[in-house]
Amino acid sequence: MRPESNDHLDQHFQLETNASLLRNKEATKVLFISLIAMLATAIIQVVLWTYSGSVALLADTIHNFGDALTSIPLWIAFFLSRRPPTKRFTYGMGRSEDLAGLFIIAVILGSAGVAGYQSVMRFFNPIEGGNLWVTAAAALIGFAGNETVAIYRIRMGRKIGSAALIADGQHARMDGVTSLAVLIGVVGIWAGFPLLDPIVGIVITVLILFIAKDSAKLIFTQMLDGIEPETVERINHTALQVSGVNTVSDVKARWCGHEIKTELNITVDSELSVAEGHEIAKEVIHALIHEIEHLGEAHVHVDPFEEEGSIFHSHSMLNRGIPLKGSDIRALGEGDNK
């Protein structure tokens, strides 16, 4: 139920729409700043590589250049999610963020593969011993640059509710840890134990796989319309506190990009007019706007108190043409299942 006649509530929806656009602009700004930071880090590493000649540092630098480009599909996703709904995409294109998230997960898995391969190869070809100070400095810069970007992306991703941006931040963190592995390899050479580098590299590979698992779980949960149970409970509790609402049922909510869309049924006294029930629904939406962070859309269906829940609106009910209750409903359900 989208309010159209209540100026105060319409203003709240306009404010929520503006907040959504602001979150999208913030996400785009995050991508731009972090892309510049990643490219600057990689360029500094290139300069230092020319002095060190380290193959490991070269591989890490190329890796950082390539991974900086993961910002591009995510930026495209944020751009598409701003587009209004169309006749074909009636819910908008917020799901494009999930597709970008899948791409990032694939890149993280690729990073694990590269790290694992390099670690195995270094068992046979340990890191070279020339210009170790330069190699160590470049590795530190790579770690610092990636970790700074990771903190920024993850923090902003949580702020705006973007799982894809959080996953990209986790990806940057793994790149930083990979750079740190180069530094550990240098320390191993100084300590007379060059095999420390590949051993740590294998450990890091396993760590990257665990991070990929956690990021993939977050992305796939949203793609399958999953949401935190606490959010559903808050929606139910908030609606139930509104004056005139007798019961709340069939609460559904899902993430679409970095917004939450929800729908629910409420019951009101059957003596109320349609207009009065409509006003109560508006107040429910009003309350949800204040209490549910990242709420982008809310649909509230109003039933008379005696006819509660989705069972009343089932095809079987409509075909019978009469409202059934109690044992009649159970018997009807058993008949439909046969």
Secondary structure by P-SEA (a helix, b strand, c coil): ccccccaaaaaaaaaaaaaaaaaaaaaaaaaaaaaaaaaaaaaaaaaaaaacccaaaaaaaaaaaaaaaaaaaaaaaaaaaaccccccccccccaaaaaaaaaaaaaaaaaaaaaaaaaaaaacccccccaaaaaaaaaaaaaaaaaaaaaaaaaaaaaaccaaaaaaaaaaaaaaaaaaaaaaaaaaaaacccaaaaaaaaaaaaaaaaaaaaaaaaaaaaaaccccaaaaaaaaaaaaaccccccccbbbbbbccccccccbbbbccccccaaaaaaaaaaaaaaaaaccccccbbbbbbbcccccccccccaaaaaacccccaaaaaaaaaaaac
